[in-house]
């Protein structure tokens, strides 16, 4: 898990001869204006340094502080150590959960007794923010300083000292009183979004003014607060604060083995991977989903196991945001493999169950992949877990870079011969081969040069309108596929609102390979099946979306211009039989794939009202 670190800004600016001076605007001023500009910036920075404490502030090299902050929907105590070189350690106490987050040359975090990854991009951003807490950033410490446009904060106009770093597109504005140099807050400009930090309750500590209260306001209006009970300065921080401690293994194989051996899985409807497991000693089938940043327990299942949730958060899924809680100390066993002391999300999955037509007590997310090599053989319907040190990829396997970005694993895909684009590697996307995000398909004009139809989609976060179309070609791992159905995600607050990813690659493509994932080495190895490229993709030719109920298949949406609309089907109707085969009492895997049969096929649909209608399948997109 990566918890977004709170932006604590006690930053001040010092002026030195080595720091580059630039205007925030692009215009090239005349020499006289340039001199006046430099003098204005110099005066503002010096006033601010003096207000913070002058030489005492400039001599500051390390801070140790403690207090209370908002996190996981609760007020929790924290301790923090910060060094002028950008290293830090933060400890948070959530009661049932203890978190340690370390930013160093090799960043890491620990949740209770389990280490988890802290991606390098997040660590670098935190390191830049931490450098702003010291005056040295403007003494040539790899930053550019400029005057930014005046800003409004707390009803008053503030002068802006803008800080940028060569390895980031973000801008960091210090909002100061133009007369006194007093620091009132900070604005962070990141990817078109603005985060505002208001600072108050300033007190002198060791001759330096420090804020004992801060409020962070996000673009969507959400706020988080941080109150400091103590702040003290140190000359340097001991190295053992940043060293990764030795812990008992929380992911291990029984009897000292280094592999689970092949474990059979149920490939429900050829689109969902179900593994036999035990969760806190209770036998249950769990859905494997590499695209899930968390392991998720359905709230009803967690209550049955006596698992107590705590805190709260909004969990982002393909359908939007959904309310969830946390739980710690969850143990999962798959064969001889143990995942102990997991932190998980508790979420009401009943609506997702209804829409997908599958049982969903547990979603096993990326925690199943983080520490091990995972071997997925779809032709044999087996999965095997291996210790990375003992694993050698098979001869002929294609090696692919597999970095973690934004909590997901990235693969690159070519869409109709265009440049490779990053997509989420998502074994939990069983609905369609791939999805494209608006920041890509709008730029390419993909939604304007071919038939596009309306549909509904989504999972966690709810159902929502989407669109579908067909790509002429899509290439992954050197294998090119033809006539590939894809969804076009709308612009909204869901996983499709990524600042990095341009799409999502699902199991309909991935199952055409034998996969070996290795998160520790950021590698993916693939072996294409013999029919990987030639086998056609399943494609809906009906235009009807359904949900499995006790009474049959409930029609939830009919696509305009589709064969279903031509046959007179309507939302709310219930299909009780398909070609005289009853749909009552069936689960998803037992329902025939009637809507993906060849174009021209006639299907007889029986309805709850006793009517029977013929639907002729067609390629309508």
Backbone torsions as a table, in degrees:
resi	resn	phi	psi	omega
1	UNK	NA	140.3	174.7
2	UNK	-117.8	106.2	174.5
3	UNK	-85.1	130.8	-178.5
4	UNK	-65.1	121.6	-178.1
5	UNK	-67.2	143.3	177.9
6	UNK	-70.7	137.2	179.7
7	UNK	-83.3	99.5	175.2
8	UNK	-96.6	119.9	-176.5
9	UNK	-116.0	106.9	169.1
10	UNK	-115.3	28.4	-169.7
11	UNK	-74.1	146.5	170.0
12	UNK	-138.1	167.4	-173.0
13	UNK	-119.9	135.6	172.7
14	UNK	-116.0	154.3	-174.7
15	UNK	-109.8	126.1	178.2
16	UNK	-137.8	165.4	-175.8
17	UNK	-69.7	-16.3	-175.7
18	UNK	-92.4	-11.9	-175.9
19	UNK	-80.3	129.5	178.8
20	UNK	-69.2	140.8	179.9
21	UNK	-113.0	129.5	-180.0
22	UNK	-142.9	153.4	170.7
23	UNK	-77.2	150.0	174.1
24	UNK	-70.6	-29.6	178.5
25	UNK	-84.0	164.4	-174.4
26	UNK	-89.0	-11.8	-174.6
27	UNK	-65.1	149.2	179.0
28	UNK	-99.2	109.6	-175.2
29	UNK	-76.9	160.4	173.2
30	UNK	-68.0	159.1	-177.0
31	UNK	-53.0	-43.3	-179.4
32	UNK	-63.1	-42.8	179.4
33	UNK	-64.5	-36.2	179.0
34	UNK	-62.4	-42.5	178.7
35	UNK	-63.7	-44.4	180.0
36	UNK	-62.9	-39.6	179.1
37	UNK	-62.5	-46.9	-179.4
38	UNK	-62.1	-39.4	178.7
39	UNK	-66.6	-39.3	178.8
40	UNK	-63.8	-45.4	178.6
41	UNK	-63.4	-46.0	179.6
42	UNK	-58.2	-44.8	-178.2
43	UNK	-64.8	-40.7	-179.3
44	UNK	-66.4	-43.3	180.0
45	UNK	-65.6	-44.3	-179.8
46	UNK	-63.9	-38.9	177.9
47	UNK	-62.8	-40.2	-179.9
48	UNK	-67.3	-44.6	177.5
49	UNK	-57.9	-45.3	-179.7
50	UNK	-62.4	-42.1	-179.8
51	UNK	-63.6	-36.1	-179.9
52	UNK	-74.1	-21.7	179.9
53	UNK	139.2	6.2	175.4
54	UNK	62.1	-127.9	-175.0
55	UNK	-62.5	-32.4	179.1
56	UNK	-62.4	-39.1	178.5
57	UNK	-70.5	-40.9	-180.0
58	UNK	-66.0	-25.9	-179.7
59	UNK	-84.3	-5.3	-176.3
60	UNK	-67.4	129.0	-178.5
61	UNK	-126.0	-19.6	-178.8
62	UNK	-155.9	143.4	-177.8
63	UNK	-128.5	138.6	169.9
64	UNK	-123.9	125.6	-178.7
65	UNK	-141.6	169.1	-178.4
66	UNK	-156.5	157.9	179.3
67	UNK	169.0	-148.0	-179.9
68	UNK	-126.6	144.7	178.3
69	UNK	-146.6	159.0	175.8
70	UNK	-78.8	130.4	176.7
71	UNK	-162.6	139.3	178.3
72	UNK	54.1	33.9	177.7
73	UNK	75.7	17.8	-178.8
74	UNK	-144.6	168.1	173.0
75	UNK	-95.7	121.4	-174.0
76	UNK	-129.7	149.3	176.5
77	UNK	-75.1	147.9	178.3
78	UNK	-138.5	156.8	167.5
79	UNK	-131.5	147.2	-174.7
80	UNK	-147.5	143.0	174.2
81	UNK	-127.5	130.5	-175.3
82	UNK	-133.7	135.0	179.7
83	UNK	-114.9	152.7	-178.6
84	UNK	-62.4	-21.5	-179.9
85	UNK	-84.5	5.0	175.8
86	UNK	95.6	-2.8	176.5
87	UNK	-78.9	150.5	177.9
88	UNK	-156.7	161.0	171.9
89	UNK	-139.3	131.5	177.7
90	UNK	-129.8	134.0	178.5
91	UNK	-120.8	130.7	179.4
92	UNK	-125.6	141.0	-176.7
93	UNK	-116.4	104.7	179.9
94	UNK	-95.5	10.0	-175.4
95	UNK	91.0	-92.8	178.7
96	UNK	-74.0	-8.7	-178.3
97	UNK	-130.5	133.6	173.3
98	UNK	-115.6	129.4	-179.7
99	UNK	-120.6	135.5	172.2
100	UNK	-123.5	128.5	-178.8
101	UNK	-125.1	121.1	-176.1
102	UNK	-120.7	127.0	173.3
103	UNK	-107.2	117.0	-179.6
104	UNK	-155.1	-166.9	177.5
105	UNK	-59.6	-32.3	175.1
106	UNK	-123.7	85.7	-174.3
107	UNK	-65.4	148.4	177.9
108	UNK	-154.6	160.9	171.5
109	UNK	-140.8	155.9	-178.3
110	UNK	-131.6	133.1	173.6
111	UNK	-115.0	111.5	-170.4
112	UNK	52.3	-123.7	-177.8
113	UNK	-94.8	13.7	-173.4
114	UNK	-117.8	128.8	173.7
115	UNK	-79.7	146.7	171.6
116	UNK	-138.1	162.1	-174.6
117	UNK	-71.9	146.1	172.3
118	UNK	-126.3	104.2	-168.5
119	UNK	-64.3	150.2	-172.1
120	UNK	-62.9	-35.9	-179.0
121	UNK	-63.7	-42.5	178.2
122	UNK	-66.2	-39.1	179.3
123	UNK	-64.1	-41.0	180.0
124	UNK	-65.3	-39.1	178.1
125	UNK	-64.3	-42.8	177.9
126	UNK	-63.8	-37.6	179.6
127	UNK	-63.9	-39.2	177.3
128	UNK	-64.5	-41.8	179.3
129	UNK	-63.7	-39.1	-178.5
130	UNK	-66.6	-34.8	179.5
131	UNK	-63.6	-25.3	179.3
132	UNK	-72.1	-8.6	178.5
133	UNK	-83.5	0.4	-177.6
134	UNK	-129.8	154.6	-179.3
135	UNK	-71.2	-21.6	-172.4
136	UNK	-63.8	-17.3	-177.1
137	UNK	-60.3	-27.4	179.8
138	UNK	-101.3	14.0	173.9
139	UNK	-100.9	30.6	178.2
140	UNK	90.4	17.2	-177.7
141	UNK	-82.8	55.2	172.4
142	UNK	70.2	26.6	-178.5
143	UNK	-128.7	155.6	173.7
144	UNK	-110.7	136.9	-175.8
145	UNK	-116.5	135.8	178.8
146	UNK	-147.7	164.1	168.8
147	UNK	-84.5	125.2	175.2
148	UNK	-95.6	174.4	178.0
149	UNK	-67.4	148.6	177.3
150	UNK	-56.2	147.7	-178.0
151	UNK	-128.2	153.3	174.7
152	UNK	-96.4	130.3	176.5
153	UNK	-146.4	126.3	179.6
154	UNK	55.1	38.1	175.2
155	UNK	78.1	7.0	-178.5
156	UNK	-128.5	151.7	177.7
157	UNK	-80.4	129.6	-179.3
158	UNK	-117.7	143.1	171.1
159	UNK	-74.3	152.7	-174.8
160	UNK	-121.0	123.5	169.6
161	UNK	-103.4	114.0	-174.7
162	UNK	-97.9	127.9	180.0
163	UNK	-112.7	130.1	173.3
164	UNK	-131.9	156.1	-179.7
165	UNK	-120.8	145.7	-176.0
166	UNK	-65.7	-21.3	-177.9
167	UNK	-99.5	16.3	-178.4
168	UNK	-146.9	146.9	174.7
169	UNK	-89.0	-7.2	-179.0
170	UNK	-71.4	155.5	174.3
171	UNK	-124.4	141.3	-176.3
172	UNK	-122.3	113.0	-176.8
173	UNK	-102.6	123.3	170.6
174	UNK	-90.9	123.9	-174.8
175	UNK	-101.6	108.3	-171.2
176	UNK	-124.2	157.5	174.8
177	UNK	-69.0	124.6	-175.6
178	UNK	-66.7	-17.5	-179.0
179	UNK	-94.8	-46.9	-172.6
180	UNK	-99.1	-18.9	-175.0
181	UNK	81.7	6.9	-179.5
182	UNK	-65.4	135.9	179.4
183	UNK	-89.1	125.4	-179.0
184	UNK	-111.4	-18.4	-179.8
185	UNK	174.9	-168.8	-176.9
186	UNK	-149.2	146.2	174.3
187	UNK	-121.5	129.1	178.3
188	UNK	-109.1	120.6	178.6
189	UNK	-101.8	113.8	-174.7
190	UNK	-139.8	115.8	176.4
191	UNK	56.1	36.4	179.4
192	UNK	83.9	-1.7	178.7
193	UNK	-109.0	151.8	-176.9
194	UNK	-118.0	128.9	171.6
195	UNK	-115.1	127.5	-178.1
196	UNK	-109.1	134.6	178.3
197	UNK	-121.2	119.4	177.4
198	UNK	-102.0	131.6	-176.7
199	UNK	-115.3	139.5	-179.0
200	UNK	-155.6	-175.7	-178.9
201	UNK	54.8	52.6	-179.7
202	UNK	-73.4	136.1	176.9
203	UNK	-139.9	152.6	175.8
204	UNK	-79.7	131.1	173.6
205	UNK	-129.8	115.1	179.8
206	UNK	56.3	34.2	178.9
207	UNK	84.0	6.7	-179.3
208	UNK	-122.0	132.5	174.8
209	UNK	-72.1	128.7	179.5
210	UNK	-130.6	139.7	177.4
211	UNK	-81.6	131.9	178.5
212	UNK	-101.2	2.7	176.7
213	UNK	-144.9	139.7	176.1
214	UNK	-146.2	143.2	177.9
215	UNK	-126.6	124.7	179.7
216	UNK	-104.4	126.8	-178.7
217	UNK	-117.8	121.4	180.0
218	UNK	-85.5	170.6	-179.1
219	UNK	-59.3	-33.6	-178.1
220	UNK	-83.6	4.1	178.6
221	UNK	92.8	-8.7	178.5
222	UNK	-69.1	146.2	-176.3
223	UNK	-126.9	154.7	171.1
224	UNK	-140.2	144.6	-174.7
225	UNK	-119.5	150.7	179.6
226	UNK	-139.7	122.7	179.9
227	UNK	-121.0	129.6	-177.6
228	UNK	-98.0	129.8	175.6
229	UNK	-93.2	-29.4	179.9
230	UNK	-149.7	143.2	174.1
231	UNK	-139.5	130.0	174.5
232	UNK	-141.9	159.6	-176.9
233	UNK	-106.6	149.0	176.8
234	UNK	-133.9	150.3	179.6
235	UNK	-68.1	-40.8	177.8
236	UNK	-155.1	163.0	-179.3
237	UNK	-108.1	138.0	-179.0
238	UNK	-64.4	144.5	-176.8
239	UNK	-62.6	-29.7	-176.2
240	UNK	-69.0	-12.8	174.1
241	UNK	-63.3	-30.2	-173.7
242	UNK	-104.3	-7.4	-179.1
243	UNK	-72.9	139.5	178.7
244	UNK	-79.6	117.1	-175.0
245	UNK	-74.4	160.2	174.3
246	UNK	-81.9	128.6	-179.9
247	UNK	-126.7	158.8	173.6
248	UNK	-64.7	140.4	-178.7
249	UNK	-62.8	129.8	177.1
250	UNK	-100.2	-15.8	172.1
251	UNK	-116.9	117.2	-174.6
252	UNK	-155.3	160.1	174.6
253	UNK	-99.2	140.7	177.8
254	UNK	-66.3	153.1	175.7
255	UNK	63.2	23.0	175.0
256	UNK	70.8	16.5	-179.8
257	UNK	-76.5	167.7	179.1
258	UNK	-116.6	13.0	179.1
259	UNK	-156.9	154.0	176.2
260	UNK	-85.1	-17.7	-168.7
261	UNK	71.9	168.3	-178.9
262	UNK	-63.5	133.0	176.9
263	UNK	-121.5	124.1	-179.8
264	UNK	-68.7	140.1	174.7
265	UNK	-123.8	158.7	177.0
266	UNK	-94.4	119.6	-177.7
267	UNK	-98.3	83.8	-171.5
268	UNK	-66.7	120.6	179.9
269	UNK	55.7	24.5	-178.6
270	UNK	57.4	30.2	-178.5
271	UNK	-146.7	-10.5	-179.9
272	UNK	-132.4	130.9	-178.4
273	UNK	-96.0	117.2	177.4
274	UNK	-112.4	127.1	-179.6
275	UNK	-111.0	140.0	172.4
276	UNK	-73.6	129.8	-175.0
277	UNK	-147.7	172.9	170.5
278	UNK	-127.0	126.8	178.8
279	UNK	-114.3	115.7	-174.1
280	UNK	48.4	41.0	175.3
281	UNK	87.2	-5.1	-178.1
282	UNK	-100.8	128.3	179.6
283	UNK	-71.1	134.3	-178.0
284	UNK	-162.7	148.3	171.4
285	UNK	-86.4	131.6	-178.0
286	UNK	-114.5	142.1	178.1
287	UNK	-85.5	125.2	179.0
288	UNK	-85.8	126.7	-176.2
289	UNK	-143.5	98.6	-179.6
290	UNK	-67.7	-20.1	179.6
291	UNK	-81.7	-6.8	179.1
292	UNK	-87.9	117.0	-179.9
293	UNK	-67.2	-19.1	-179.2
294	UNK	-126.0	154.4	161.9
295	UNK	-80.7	135.0	-173.4
296	UNK	-121.9	133.8	172.4
297	UNK	-110.0	132.5	173.3
298	UNK	-62.5	140.8	-175.2
299	UNK	-58.1	-39.2	-179.6
300	UNK	-66.3	-39.1	179.1
301	UNK	-67.5	-41.7	178.6
302	UNK	-62.0	-40.5	178.1
303	UNK	-64.0	-39.8	178.9
304	UNK	-62.6	-33.1	179.4
305	UNK	-86.5	-3.7	-179.9
306	UNK	74.7	25.0	179.9
307	UNK	-83.8	125.3	-177.2
308	UNK	-92.9	118.0	177.4
309	UNK	-81.1	163.8	176.1
310	UNK	-149.1	162.9	177.1
311	UNK	64.9	-170.5	177.6
312	UNK	-160.1	156.7	176.7
313	UNK	-163.8	164.3	170.8
314	UNK	-99.4	121.0	-179.2
315	UNK	-97.6	128.4	-177.1
316	UNK	-91.8	124.6	176.4
317	UNK	-126.1	-172.2	-179.5
318	UNK	-68.1	-22.5	179.5
319	UNK	-94.5	-3.7	-178.0
320	UNK	127.3	-147.7	-176.9
321	UNK	-105.2	146.2	177.7
322	UNK	-138.1	145.5	180.0
323	UNK	-72.2	136.4	179.6
324	UNK	-147.1	169.0	175.2
325	UNK	-130.6	176.8	-179.3
326	UNK	-110.3	158.5	168.7
327	UNK	-147.8	147.2	-179.1
328	UNK	-120.9	165.4	175.5
329	UNK	74.2	29.4	179.5
330	UNK	-93.0	131.7	-179.4
331	UNK	-111.8	131.4	179.1
332	UNK	-122.5	131.8	178.0
333	UNK	-122.4	129.1	175.6
334	UNK	-126.8	108.5	-174.1
335	UNK	60.7	-126.6	178.6
336	UNK	-93.9	10.3	-177.9
337	UNK	-98.5	132.6	-179.1
338	UNK	-118.4	129.3	168.1
339	UNK	-111.3	104.8	-174.8
340	UNK	-104.1	149.8	172.1
341	UNK	59.1	45.0	177.4
342	UNK	-76.8	145.4	164.6
343	UNK	-95.1	130.9	-173.6
344	UNK	-131.4	169.3	171.5
345	UNK	-99.7	143.9	173.4
346	UNK	-108.9	123.4	-171.0
347	UNK	-145.5	144.0	175.2
348	UNK	-78.1	107.6	-176.7
349	UNK	-99.6	9.6	-174.6
350	UNK	-62.2	-39.0	-179.3
351	UNK	-69.1	-37.8	177.2
352	UNK	-64.7	-40.7	177.0
353	UNK	-56.5	-45.1	-177.5
354	UNK	-65.7	-42.2	-176.1
355	UNK	-73.5	-35.0	-179.9
356	UNK	-87.0	-19.2	-179.4
357	UNK	70.7	30.1	-178.5
358	UNK	-136.3	149.5	174.1
359	UNK	-68.3	143.7	-173.5
360	UNK	-144.9	62.5	177.3
361	UNK	-72.9	-32.2	-175.9
362	UNK	-144.2	134.0	168.7
363	UNK	-110.6	115.3	179.9
364	UNK	-90.2	110.7	-172.9
365	UNK	-95.4	-147.9	-170.1
366	UNK	-64.2	-17.5	178.3
367	UNK	-61.9	-22.1	176.1
368	UNK	-75.3	-15.2	-174.3
369	UNK	-108.5	-21.8	-166.9
370	UNK	-62.4	-40.0	-170.9
371	UNK	-103.3	-5.1	-169.6
372	UNK	-133.5	161.2	166.0
373	UNK	-84.2	128.9	-179.3
374	UNK	-112.2	123.0	-177.1
375	UNK	-107.7	111.7	179.9
376	UNK	-110.1	115.9	179.7
377	UNK	-113.1	98.2	-174.9
378	UNK	-72.2	-31.0	-179.7
379	UNK	-65.5	-34.5	178.7
380	UNK	-98.1	-5.2	-178.2
381	UNK	55.8	49.3	177.8
382	UNK	-130.8	155.5	173.9
383	UNK	-130.9	143.9	176.6
384	UNK	-137.7	143.4	178.3
385	UNK	-113.1	137.2	-176.9
386	UNK	-132.7	148.0	167.7
387	UNK	-66.0	131.5	-177.1
388	UNK	-57.4	-36.6	-176.6
389	UNK	-66.1	-24.2	-176.8
390	UNK	-99.8	3.0	-174.1
391	UNK	-98.9	134.9	172.1
392	UNK	-125.6	125.6	-178.9
393	UNK	-63.9	146.4	-178.2
394	UNK	-68.4	157.3	179.3
395	UNK	-61.0	135.3	179.3
396	UNK	91.2	-7.9	179.9
397	UNK	-69.9	139.3	179.4
398	UNK	-90.6	124.9	-179.4
399	UNK	-89.0	134.1	-178.2
400	UNK	-130.7	135.9	173.1
401	UNK	-63.0	140.2	-168.9
402	UNK	-139.7	59.5	-173.9
403	UNK	-73.4	157.1	172.2
404	UNK	-93.0	127.4	176.2
405	UNK	-139.1	128.8	178.5
406	UNK	56.0	35.1	176.1
407	UNK	81.1	3.8	178.8
408	UNK	-126.8	166.5	175.8
409	UNK	-95.9	135.7	-173.9
410	UNK	-104.7	137.2	168.5
411	UNK	-127.0	157.8	-178.6
412	UNK	-109.4	136.9	-172.9
413	UNK	-131.7	142.6	175.2
414	UNK	-100.7	124.1	179.3
415	UNK	-105.0	112.1	177.6
416	UNK	50.3	44.3	174.1
417	UNK	77.7	2.5	178.9
418	UNK	-74.3	177.2	177.7
419	UNK	-59.4	152.8	177.3
420	UNK	-60.9	137.3	178.3
421	UNK	-121.5	147.5	179.9
422	UNK	-78.0	132.4	176.3
423	UNK	-127.7	152.5	173.6
424	UNK	-71.5	129.5	172.3
425	UNK	-79.2	110.8	-166.6
426	UNK	-134.8	95.5	176.0
427	UNK	-71.1	-11.9	178.6
428	UNK	-88.4	-7.9	177.4
429	UNK	-87.7	93.3	-178.2
430	UNK	-103.3	2.4	-172.2
431	UNK	-85.5	-30.5	-173.8
432	UNK	-158.9	152.8	-174.7
433	UNK	-55.3	-40.2	-177.4
434	UNK	-157.4	162.1	174.5
435	UNK	-128.2	144.7	176.1
436	UNK	-114.0	142.3	-179.0
437	UNK	-95.9	152.4	-172.0
438	UNK	-60.2	-32.0	-179.7
439	UNK	-63.7	-15.1	176.4
440	UNK	-102.8	-55.6	-172.2
441	UNK	-68.8	-27.3	175.7
442	UNK	-70.2	-40.4	178.3
443	UNK	-63.4	-39.6	-179.9
444	UNK	-79.7	-16.5	-176.4
445	UNK	74.2	23.3	-177.8
446	UNK	-65.0	-28.8	-179.3
447	UNK	-84.6	7.2	-178.2
448	UNK	-125.4	-4.4	-175.4
449	UNK	-117.5	18.6	-178.3
450	UNK	-163.5	167.1	177.1
451	UNK	-61.9	132.8	177.1
452	UNK	-130.0	131.7	-177.2
453	UNK	-122.0	158.3	179.3
454	UNK	-88.7	147.0	175.8
455	UNK	-154.6	-171.1	173.1
456	UNK	-126.7	152.0	179.9
457	UNK	-157.4	-167.1	-179.1
458	UNK	107.9	166.7	178.2
459	UNK	-143.3	-104.2	175.3
460	UNK	-64.5	130.5	-176.3
461	UNK	104.1	-11.7	175.6
462	UNK	108.3	168.5	176.0
463	UNK	-83.2	151.8	-179.3
464	UNK	-155.9	158.2	178.3
465	UNK	-64.9	138.4	174.2
466	UNK	-138.6	178.4	175.4
467	UNK	-129.8	157.3	178.7
468	UNK	-128.8	151.6	172.4
469	UNK	-153.4	-175.7	-178.5
470	UNK	-126.1	128.0	175.6
471	UNK	-86.5	141.0	177.4
472	UNK	-65.9	-44.0	177.2
473	UNK	-144.4	153.9	172.7
474	UNK	-146.5	132.6	-176.4
475	UNK	-122.3	130.5	176.3
476	UNK	-139.1	133.3	176.6
477	UNK	54.7	38.0	176.7
478	UNK	79.9	0.6	178.6
479	UNK	-107.9	126.3	-179.8
480	UNK	-100.1	133.0	179.2
481	UNK	-112.1	150.2	-179.0
482	UNK	-116.6	152.8	176.1
483	UNK	50.7	68.3	-173.8
484	UNK	-104.7	114.3	176.0
485	UNK	-69.0	138.3	178.5
486	UNK	-140.0	155.9	170.6
487	UNK	-97.3	149.3	174.9
488	UNK	-110.2	107.7	-177.6
489	UNK	-69.7	143.4	173.9
490	UNK	-78.0	167.7	173.0
491	UNK	-78.6	115.6	-180.0
492	UNK	-163.5	179.8	177.6
493	UNK	-88.4	81.2	177.2
494	UNK	-141.4	-171.9	178.6
495	UNK	-63.5	-16.7	179.1
496	UNK	-76.6	-6.0	-179.5
497	UNK	-89.3	28.5	-177.3
498	UNK	-65.8	149.3	173.2
499	UNK	-90.2	-2.0	-177.2
500	UNK	-124.5	-51.0	-173.8
501	UNK	-76.3	147.4	178.2
502	UNK	-116.5	5.4	178.1
503	UNK	178.5	-174.3	-176.4
504	UNK	-139.1	126.7	-179.7
505	UNK	-102.1	120.6	-172.0
506	UNK	-100.8	-176.2	-170.3
507	UNK	-71.7	-21.9	179.1
508	UNK	-63.7	-29.0	173.2
509	UNK	-87.3	-46.5	-173.1
510	UNK	-64.4	-31.0	-177.8
511	UNK	-70.4	-8.1	177.6
512	UNK	-83.3	4.3	179.0
513	UNK	-129.7	154.5	161.3
514	UNK	-87.0	129.0	-170.9
515	UNK	-112.7	140.5	173.2
516	UNK	-130.6	106.8	-179.0
517	UNK	-98.4	137.4	-179.6
518	UNK	-137.3	92.0	-177.2
519	UNK	-67.7	-32.5	-177.4
520	UNK	-64.1	-36.3	-179.0
521	UNK	-101.7	5.8	-179.4
522	UNK	53.3	44.9	-178.1
523	UNK	-127.8	146.9	170.7
524	UNK	-128.9	128.5	173.9
525	UNK	-110.7	139.6	-178.5
526	UNK	-133.5	144.1	172.2
527	UNK	-123.2	111.1	-179.0
528	UNK	-69.0	144.3	175.5
529	UNK	-74.7	166.1	-176.5
530	UNK	-62.0	-31.4	-177.6
531	UNK	-107.8	22.4	-174.0
532	UNK	-55.5	-47.3	-174.3
533	UNK	-88.9	-30.2	-171.2
534	UNK	-84.3	-29.4	-176.6
535	UNK	-68.6	127.8	179.6
536	UNK	-69.7	152.0	176.0
537	UNK	-79.3	146.1	169.9
538	UNK	-63.2	138.8	-177.6
539	UNK	-141.0	130.8	178.2
540	UNK	-65.5	128.4	178.3
541	UNK	-122.4	18.2	-179.5
542	UNK	-109.0	-42.0	-176.5
543	UNK	85.6	18.4	179.8
544	UNK	-119.7	132.2	173.7
545	UNK	-102.8	135.9	-176.3
546	UNK	-131.5	163.2	174.4
547	UNK	-132.6	132.9	-178.3
548	UNK	-74.3	126.3	176.8
549	UNK	-128.4	176.0	178.0
550	UNK	-65.7	-25.0	-177.0
551	UNK	-92.5	-5.6	-177.9
552	UNK	134.2	-155.7	-179.6
553	UNK	-92.9	113.5	179.2
554	UNK	-84.6	124.0	177.2
555	UNK	-76.0	120.2	-178.3
556	UNK	-103.7	-19.3	-178.9
557	UNK	-163.4	141.8	174.6
558	UNK	-122.3	122.1	-177.1
559	UNK	-72.2	130.1	176.0
560	UNK	-59.9	137.5	178.9
561	UNK	79.2	9.2	-176.2
562	UNK	-96.1	166.0	174.0
563	UNK	-57.2	-33.9	179.0
564	UNK	-63.8	-41.0	177.5
565	UNK	-65.7	-41.1	179.5
566	UNK	-62.7	-30.3	179.5
567	UNK	-84.4	-2.1	177.1
568	UNK	84.7	15.8	177.9
569	UNK	-71.9	150.3	-176.3
570	UNK	-142.0	151.3	176.6
571	UNK	-59.4	141.7	179.2
572	UNK	98.0	-19.3	177.3
573	UNK	-74.4	154.3	-178.2
574	UNK	-119.9	122.8	177.5
575	UNK	-86.3	120.9	-177.6
576	UNK	-102.1	-15.8	178.6
577	UNK	-155.7	147.5	177.1
578	UNK	-123.3	115.2	-175.0
579	UNK	51.4	46.2	176.8
580	UNK	71.7	3.5	177.0
581	UNK	-96.8	122.5	-174.7
582	UNK	-65.5	143.5	174.9
583	UNK	-99.8	2.0	-177.2
584	UNK	-75.6	135.5	173.9
585	UNK	73.1	11.3	-179.5
586	UNK	-94.3	154.6	169.1
587	UNK	-100.5	172.2	-171.5
588	UNK	-53.9	-44.3	-175.2
589	UNK	-68.7	-16.5	-178.4
590	UNK	-93.8	-7.0	179.7
591	UNK	-85.2	126.6	-179.3
592	UNK	-64.1	148.3	-179.9
593	UNK	-79.7	66.3	-173.7
594	UNK	-67.9	-31.3	-174.1
595	UNK	-84.2	-1.3	179.4
596	UNK	-113.6	9.2	177.8
597	UNK	-68.7	165.7	-174.3
598	UNK	-56.9	150.4	176.1
599	UNK	-58.2	139.6	-177.6
600	UNK	97.3	-13.1	178.4
601	UNK	-69.1	133.9	175.6
602	UNK	-95.8	132.0	-179.4
603	UNK	-122.5	130.8	177.0
604	UNK	-95.6	121.1	-179.1
605	UNK	-110.4	125.5	175.7
606	UNK	-99.3	140.3	-175.2
607	UNK	-116.6	162.5	-176.2
608	UNK	-61.4	-27.8	-179.2
609	UNK	-81.6	3.5	178.2
610	UNK	94.8	-9.5	-179.3
611	UNK	-77.8	156.7	176.0
612	UNK	-130.5	129.5	-179.1
613	UNK	-129.5	146.0	178.5
614	UNK	-96.8	130.5	177.8
615	UNK	-119.2	123.7	179.0
616	UNK	-98.7	116.7	-176.7
617	UNK	-69.1	146.2	-178.7
618	UNK	-153.8	155.3	173.1
619	UNK	-81.8	96.9	-175.0
620	UNK	-100.7	0.8	172.7
621	UNK	-150.6	NA	NA
